[in-house]
Amino acid sequence: MAKQHSKRAPIIQALLIDPFKQCIQPLNVSSRDFDERWCWLLSCEHFERVVGEINQSWHAVWVDEAGLLRDPVPFPQFTLEGFNGGSPLTGYGLLTGLDSMLQEITPPRINGHTLMAHVKFENWGNRLKPDDYLDQLLRLYLAWP
């Protein structure tokens, strides 16, 4: 019996923008399989990419597709210089690189320290109540992989 070889999607490093902790964390993610794992990381049902340029390299930040459509906005927001026309993005963001055709996902061409200089986090403690984010804090501090 011949052994079957499964084609696994390449694993790349990405940068998680965490608006709750207001930090950047490197993560290894699948570069092709947009699956439940990405939805879990971003705490959403559907996500979208927002394309921008940092240090003359194209990147994508993946965010909750409906983040700003909810009323009230349930998660902290952040702005990312060079993305979304300076408008806020809601919830977690996952930064990846993009090839020159803006099609293939690649590792980011910057590190977390450089990215942090381009991110401005909302002072969300003034807007959200503990009941709004208790589930997120439990997820972050008790179950983060």
C-alpha contacts under 8 A as a table, 3 or more apart, distances in Angstrom:
res1	aa1	res2	aa2	distance
9	A	30	S	5.80
9	A	31	S	6.26
9	A	32	R	5.57
9	A	33	D	6.53
10	P	30	S	5.78
10	P	31	S	5.73
10	P	32	R	7.16
11	I	28	N	6.20
11	I	29	V	5.36
11	I	30	S	4.47
11	I	31	S	5.84
12	I	28	N	5.44
12	I	29	V	5.52
12	I	30	S	6.24
12	I	31	S	6.09
12	I	106	T	6.97
12	I	107	P	5.63
13	Q	26	P	6.55
13	Q	27	L	5.49
13	Q	28	N	4.40
13	Q	29	V	6.20
13	Q	96	T	7.82
13	Q	107	P	5.45
13	Q	108	P	7.44
14	A	26	P	5.75
14	A	27	L	5.27
14	A	28	N	6.06
14	A	29	V	6.62
14	A	94	L	6.60
14	A	95	L	5.69
14	A	96	T	5.21
14	A	107	P	5.95
14	A	108	P	6.31
15	L	24	I	6.32
15	L	25	Q	5.55
15	L	26	P	4.50
15	L	27	L	5.95
15	L	94	L	5.65
15	L	95	L	5.02
15	L	96	T	6.84
15	L	108	P	7.56
15	L	111	N	7.92
15	L	112	G	6.66
16	L	24	I	5.53
16	L	25	Q	5.03
16	L	26	P	6.12
16	L	27	L	6.72
16	L	92	Y	7.06
16	L	93	G	5.77
16	L	94	L	4.57
16	L	95	L	6.33
17	I	22	Q	7.50
17	I	23	C	6.28
17	I	24	I	4.82
17	I	25	Q	6.74
17	I	92	Y	5.65
17	I	93	G	4.79
17	I	94	L	6.04
17	I	95	L	7.40
18	D	21	K	5.70
18	D	22	Q	5.43
18	D	23	C	5.41
18	D	24	I	6.05
18	D	25	Q	7.54
18	D	91	G	7.65
18	D	92	Y	5.32
18	D	93	G	6.91
19	P	22	Q	4.58
19	P	23	C	6.91
19	P	76	P	5.70
19	P	77	Q	6.50
19	P	78	F	6.66
19	P	91	G	6.43
19	P	92	Y	6.16
19	P	121	F	6.32
19	P	122	E	7.64
20	F	76	P	6.56
20	F	137	L	7.99
22	Q	121	F	6.43
23	C	116	M	7.42
24	I	112	G	5.67
24	I	113	H	7.86
24	I	115	L	7.77
24	I	116	M	6.78
25	Q	112	G	6.89
26	P	112	G	7.09
30	S	33	D	5.76
30	S	34	F	7.71
31	S	34	F	7.86
31	S	105	I	5.91
31	S	106	T	7.15
32	R	105	I	7.55
34	F	37	R	7.59
34	F	38	W	6.20
35	D	38	W	5.77
35	D	39	C	6.81
36	E	39	C	5.01
36	E	40	W	5.98
37	R	40	W	4.99
37	R	41	L	6.10
38	W	41	L	4.99
38	W	42	L	6.13
39	C	42	L	5.16
39	C	43	S	5.69
39	C	44	C	5.18
39	C	45	E	5.79
39	C	46	H	6.54
39	C	47	F	6.99
40	W	43	S	4.85
40	W	44	C	6.58
41	L	92	Y	7.66
42	L	47	F	7.81
42	L	63	V	6.59
42	L	64	D	6.55
42	L	91	G	7.11
42	L	92	Y	5.15
42	L	93	G	6.62
42	L	94	L	7.46
43	S	64	D	7.54
43	S	91	G	7.75
43	S	92	Y	7.34
44	C	47	F	6.87
44	C	64	D	5.59
44	C	65	E	7.91
45	E	64	D	7.57
46	H	64	D	6.18
46	H	65	E	5.67
46	H	66	A	7.58
47	F	62	W	6.36
47	F	63	V	5.35
47	F	64	D	4.50
47	F	65	E	4.48
47	F	66	A	7.80
48	E	62	W	5.48
48	E	63	V	5.66
48	E	64	D	6.45
48	E	65	E	5.16
49	R	60	A	5.83
49	R	61	V	5.57
49	R	62	W	4.39
49	R	63	V	6.43
50	V	60	A	5.48
50	V	61	V	5.31
50	V	62	W	6.34
50	V	63	V	7.67
50	V	83	F	6.71
50	V	84	N	6.62
51	V	58	W	7.12
51	V	59	H	5.88
51	V	60	A	4.48
51	V	61	V	6.51
51	V	83	F	6.31
51	V	84	N	7.67
52	G	58	W	5.86
52	G	59	H	5.58
52	G	60	A	6.28
52	G	61	V	7.96
52	G	82	G	5.32
52	G	83	F	4.62
52	G	84	N	7.49
53	E	56	Q	5.88
53	E	57	S	5.37
53	E	58	W	4.55
53	E	59	H	5.88
53	E	82	G	5.63
53	E	83	F	7.19
54	I	57	S	5.45
54	I	58	W	6.56
54	I	59	H	7.03
54	I	81	E	7.80
54	I	82	G	6.65
57	S	97	G	7.83
57	S	109	R	6.90
58	W	97	G	6.24
58	W	98	L	5.59
58	W	99	D	7.29
58	W	100	S	7.35
58	W	102	L	7.31
59	H	95	L	6.85
59	H	96	T	5.70
59	H	97	G	4.23
59	H	98	L	5.19
59	H	108	P	6.67
60	A	94	L	7.99
60	A	95	L	5.68
60	A	96	T	5.38
60	A	97	G	6.05
60	A	98	L	6.59
61	V	93	G	5.82
61	V	94	L	5.30
61	V	95	L	4.33
61	V	96	T	6.42
62	W	93	G	5.43
62	W	94	L	5.00
62	W	95	L	6.40
63	V	67	G	7.69
63	V	89	L	7.25
63	V	90	T	7.11
63	V	91	G	6.94
63	V	92	Y	6.28
63	V	93	G	4.97
63	V	94	L	6.82
64	D	67	G	5.06
64	D	90	T	6.90
64	D	91	G	6.72
64	D	92	Y	7.51
64	D	93	G	7.96
66	A	69	L	5.13
66	A	70	R	6.61
67	G	70	R	6.11
67	G	73	V	6.81
67	G	74	P	7.81
67	G	75	F	7.76
67	G	89	L	7.43
67	G	90	T	5.13
67	G	91	G	6.78
68	L	71	D	7.81
68	L	73	V	6.10
68	L	89	L	7.30
68	L	90	T	6.17
69	L	73	V	7.39
70	R	73	V	5.18
70	R	74	P	7.18
71	D	74	P	7.59
73	V	76	P	7.88
73	V	90	T	7.71
74	P	128	L	7.54
74	P	132	D	6.52
74	P	133	Y	7.77
75	F	90	T	6.10
75	F	91	G	5.03
75	F	128	L	7.81
75	F	132	D	7.93
75	F	133	Y	7.38
76	P	90	T	6.03
76	P	91	G	5.60
76	P	121	F	7.87
76	P	122	E	6.31
76	P	123	N	7.91
76	P	124	W	5.41
76	P	128	L	7.88
77	Q	88	P	5.94
77	Q	89	L	5.45
77	Q	90	T	4.34
77	Q	91	G	5.87
77	Q	121	F	6.38
77	Q	122	E	5.41
77	Q	124	W	7.48
78	F	88	P	5.37
78	F	89	L	5.41
78	F	90	T	6.49
78	F	91	G	7.83
78	F	119	V	6.74
78	F	120	K	5.54
78	F	121	F	4.39
78	F	122	E	5.59
79	T	83	F	7.75
79	T	86	G	6.07
79	T	87	S	6.26
79	T	88	P	4.66
79	T	89	L	5.96
79	T	119	V	5.77
79	T	120	K	5.25
79	T	121	F	6.60
80	L	83	F	5.55
80	L	84	N	7.72
80	L	86	G	6.65
80	L	88	P	7.69
80	L	89	L	7.94
80	L	118	H	5.69
80	L	119	V	4.68
80	L	120	K	6.54
81	E	86	G	6.21
81	E	118	H	5.19
81	E	119	V	6.49
82	G	85	G	6.72
82	G	86	G	6.84
83	F	86	G	6.09
83	F	87	S	7.85
84	N	87	S	5.51
84	N	88	P	7.50
84	N	89	L	7.88
95	L	108	P	6.82
96	T	105	I	6.46
96	T	106	T	6.14
96	T	107	P	5.44
96	T	108	P	4.74
97	G	105	I	5.82
97	G	106	T	4.60
97	G	107	P	4.95
97	G	108	P	3.97
97	G	109	R	6.24
98	L	101	M	7.67
98	L	102	L	5.22
98	L	103	Q	6.53
98	L	104	E	5.68
98	L	105	I	4.85
98	L	106	T	5.29
98	L	107	P	7.71
98	L	108	P	7.63
99	D	102	L	5.19
99	D	103	Q	6.25
99	D	104	E	5.46
99	D	105	I	6.64
99	D	106	T	6.59
100	S	103	Q	7.77
101	M	104	E	7.59
102	L	105	I	7.99
108	P	111	N	7.32
110	I	114	T	6.15
110	I	115	L	6.65
111	N	114	T	5.45
111	N	115	L	6.25
112	G	115	L	4.98
112	G	116	M	6.03
113	H	116	M	5.19
113	H	117	A	6.84
114	T	117	A	5.45
114	T	118	H	7.18
115	L	118	H	5.29
115	L	119	V	6.57
116	M	119	V	5.19
116	M	120	K	7.95
123	N	126	N	6.33
123	N	127	R	7.79
124	W	127	R	5.23
124	W	128	L	5.97
125	G	128	L	5.65
125	G	129	K	7.34
128	L	132	D	6.12
128	L	133	Y	7.41
129	K	132	D	5.32
129	K	133	Y	7.12
130	P	133	Y	5.49
130	P	134	L	5.73
131	D	134	L	5.46
132	D	135	D	7.80
133	Y	136	Q	5.18
133	Y	137	L	6.31
134	L	137	L	5.16
134	L	138	L	6.22
135	D	138	L	5.20
135	D	139	R	6.16
136	Q	139	R	4.99
136	Q	140	L	6.07
137	L	140	L	5.03
137	L	141	Y	6.01
138	L	141	Y	5.41
138	L	142	L	5.53
138	L	143	A	7.26
139	R	142	L	5.61
139	R	143	A	5.12
139	R	144	W	6.28
140	L	143	A	6.05
140	L	144	W	5.22
141	Y	144	W	6.38
